[in-house]
């Protein structure tokens, strides 16, 4: 494909990430938005720009898989909260590539925890659809996703690695997804015995991140374990878009650990707070941290800031940053995914240019 040819993108979903990506596609020199698939009936028939809070852009939202296939895009970008595996299969077998930010890095988690109705592993179903259509499927995001790639890259000059830990240490109150936080258990009494299972169910994709890194390090794991600590709100907290009663879950510290011979070797930690007013509380640093114990050892922070001139007093500005860093790894990978051979890809399969951003248009 010539570097001058723009990739024709059909986007699925217009939630927090999807809405932000409509704006980003319009300024991405490689990409052309040719279609938008919505699940909400009242959005169908509306202009994609209007849905995203922009001026009309001439792309009308549709609501059927048939309309996606008929448009013959180069790639579908999927930004729903949860995967739509029926849509994935239909689109892939039609010969259309997919890049998703929904709950997918290697597929291990989907295979183990979300059985396909057919009784087959989800990865088997999608791999077969890729073969039938000659299409490629790839999952990414910020975390899990780019966060683990940063960890792998930082190991490049380390000999005799003993442990690698990547940590997301963030205030999550800017992520305005009520459904997500209800499912995870935020707002329920912190001593609710169902919360640990909810947290694990909806964060288990982070086990994928451990397996991805292990693959890059050529390390065979015995197990990937899940442990947690919960922070209870010390007072009522009203965020405007979400209410956390005193005593409810308002923060957590989760560890996914890849174990070899009884020792944690590869770890992903999630240090999340919806409010700092919890007991216990953690020193949330607002960044992504890579720590490698070895010869030499590494400590690195990946910090994300708004561009110059953004009103920092506006909570929506911070929400926008979170959605941007989730979706851009997908958009920037599209050219490499379209050029890749058919099948399921992980980030270990992409060339370095698959992670490269784009310079602003002059």
N, C-alpha and C positions, 0 to 999 in steps of 0.2 A: 504494500500500500504506500503510495506517495505521501511524503510528509505534508504535502499541500492539501491532501484530501481530508476533509473533516469526517470524523466518525459520527454516524447517525445513531442517536441515542433515543430509546423509548424508556421513559422513567416510570417506575411503579411506586405509588404511594406519595402522599403529600403531608405527612406528619411533620414533626420537628426537623428531622434530617432532610426529608424530601423537599420541604418548602425551601430550605436554605440551598439545596443543590440546584433547584431551578434557577436561582439567582446566579449561582457559580457557573453553571453550564453556559449561560449567556455571555460570560466574560472569559470563557476558556477557549483559547485559539484552536484547539484540536477538535472541538465538539460542536454538534448541532442537535438541538432537541427537536425531534420530529413527532413525538407523541407522549401522552401522559395517561397512565391507567390509575383510576381511583376506585376505592372500595365504597366510599360514601356516596349515596345516591344524589345528594344535593350538590355535589361537586361535578358530577358528570354533565357535560355540555357547556361548562364554563371554560373561559380562557385560562391557560396555565399561569400566565403572568398575573392575572387577577387573583387567582387562588394564592399565589405567593406574595401578594401585596405589591405587585409591579404594574406597570402599564401593560395592556394586552400585547402578546407576542405572536399571536396567530396560531397557537397550538391549542386545540380543544380537547378537554379531558374526555376519555372514553371509559368504558367499564367492562369490556369483555376480552378474554384471551384471544378470540378470533380477530379482533381489531388490532391487537399487538402483532400477531402473525402476518396479517394482511399488509401491514406497513413495511414489512421486510427491513427492520433496523439492523445495523451491524451488531448492536448489543443492547440488552435490557439492563438497566440499573435498578436494583430492588432495594428500597429503603423503608420497608415495613418494619414494625416492631418485632414481629415474629415471622418465620419463614412461611412461604406458601408453596409447599412442595408439589402440589398438583399443577400450579402455574409453571414452576420450574420445569417439570417434566415435559409439559406440552410445548413450551417455548424452545427448550433444548432440542427436542426431537424434530422441530421445525427448522433446525439449522441456525438458530439465533443464540449467540453467546450471552451469558449472564454474569454480572458482577453484583454481589449482594453484601450489604452491611448488617444483615439480620442473622445473628446467632449461628455463624458458620466460620470456622477457620480451617479445620482438617476434616470435619465430619464425624470424628470419633464420638463426640457428645450426642449428636443426633442419632447415630447408630445405637448407642447404649441406652439412651434415656427417652427417645421418642420413636418407638417402633413404627414403621411404615404400615399402612392398612393392608398391604399385600403380604406382610410377614417377612419381607426381605429387608435388608439393611438399607437405610436411606441412600448411603453412598453407592450401593449396588444399583438402585433404581436410577439415580442421576447419571452414574457412569454409563449405564446402558442407553439412556436417552441421549447422552453426548455422542455415543458411538452411532446411534441411528441417524442423528442429524449432522454429525461432523462438527459439533459445537463444543465450546469450552465454558466451564463453570468455575468461578473464583469467589471466595469470601474474604473480606478484609474489614478494616475499621481503624480506629485509633487504639482502643484497648477492649478486647483482644485485637491484635493486628499490628499496627506500626510499633507499638510499645515493645513487643517481643523482638521485632526486627532490629530496633535500636539496641536491645540487649545483645543480640547475636553480633552485630557490627562492633560493639564495644569490646567484644572478646578477641578481636582480630590480633591484638598485640599482647595477649595473655598466654603464658605457658602454664601447664599443670593446673588447670581450673579445678578448684575444690567446690565452689558453689557460685551460682548466678541467680540473683533475685531481681526481678523488675517489680516496681511498686507504683500503683496509681494512688497518689495522695491528694485528694481533691474534695472541694465542697460541691456537693451534687445538687444544691438547691436551685441552680440555674437550669437544670434539666427538667423542664415542665412536662413530664409525662406521667399523668396521674395513674393511668392503668399500670405502668411499669412499677411504680412505687407501691401501689396497693398489692400487686402480686408478690413483691419482694418482702412485704411485711411492715414497711414504714408506716407509722401511725397506729399500729396495733400495740397492745401492751407488750413491753419488752420481755415479760416473763411468759408470754403466750407460747405454749409448747410446740405450736405449728410453725413458728417463725424459722427455726433452723432449716427445716425441710424446704420451706419456701425460698429462703436465701440460696440454698444449694441448687434447687431446681432451676432457678432463673439466673444463676451465675455459673452453672456447670460448664458452659461453653469455654470458661477459662481453663478447664482441663485441656481443651484443644490447644491452648497457647503453650502449655507445658509440653505436649507431644510435638508441636511444631518446633520448639527450640531443641528438644531432644533429637529430632530428626536432623537438624542442622549440625548438632554436635556429635552425631553418630553414637548416641548414648542410648542403651536399652534400659528402659525403666521397669522396675518391678511393680510399681503402683503409683497412682496419683491420688493423694489424700486431700481432704477438705477439713479445715478447722475454722473456728469463728470466735469472735468476742462481740458482744452487743452493748451499745451505749443507750441508756434510757434518758429521755428528756427530763431535765430537772424542773421545768415549768412548761406551761402551755406555750406553744410556738405557732403563730399564725404567719405563714409565708405569703398570704394573699391568694395563691393558687392551690395551697395545700395546708391542712391543719394537723398539727402534731400535739395531742394532749400530753399533759405531764405524765411521765411514766411510760410513754410509748417509745417505740424504736425510733431513734433519731440519728444513729451513727453505727458503724460497724468496722471491724477489722477482720478480713477474711484472708486465709492462706490456702492456696493450692500448691502442693509440694510434690515434685517428682522424686520418688524414692528409689535408691539403689543400695542394696545390701543394708537396709535399715537406716540409711542416711539421706537427708534431703540434699539433692544436688541441683535441681532447677526449681525455682519458685516464682509464682505470681501472687502478689499481695494487693488487696483492695482496701485502702484506708479511706473510707467514705464518711462524710458528715453532711446531714441535711441542716444541722444547726450545731454551733459549738457548745451549746448549753445542754450537755449530756454528761452522764456519769456511768462508766468512765468516759473520758474524752481523749482524743489523740491530737498530736501536733501536726495538723494537716498543713502541708507545705505548698499546695496548689501547683503540683508538677508531677512529672513522671521520673522515677529514679531508677537508675541501673547500678547495682552493686555486684562486683565480681571479686571473690576471694581467690587469689592465685598468685602467680609470679610474673609480673607485678599484679597488685590489686587495683581495682577501678571503682571510682564513685563518680557518677555523672547525673546531672539534672537536665531534663528536657522541659523547658518552661515555655509557655505559649502566652503571648500578649496581644491585645487588640492593636490594629494599625493606628498610626498617629491620627489624632483628631477625633477618635471615637469617644463619646460621652460615657465615662466610666461610672457615672452615677446611675446609668440606665441598666437595670437588671437584664433587659433584653439583649444588650450588647454582649454580656457574658454568656447568655444562652446561645447566641449566634456563634460564638467562638467554639463552644462545645460541639455544636452541630457541624460546623465547618471542619474541624479536625477529625470528626467521625466519617464524613462523606468524601473529603478530598482524596484520601488514599485510594478510594474506589475510582473517582474520576481520573486521577493521574495514572492509574493502571490500565485504562481502557485500551489504549493503543497496543500495549504489550499483550493484553489478553486476546484481542482480536487477531493478533499475529501468531498466537501460540497454537500448538497442535491440539486436536480435540481431547477432551477429558476433563477431569477435576484437577485444578491447580491448587497449590498452596503458595504462600509467599516465598517458600524455599525454591520454587520453580521459576519465579520471575527474574528477568535480568535487572541489573541495577537501575536502568532507565525506567523500569516499571514503578519505581518509588520517587521519581524526579517530579518536582513541581514545574510550573511554567512561569516565565517572566511576563510582567505586565505588558500589554499592548502599548506601543508608542503612540 
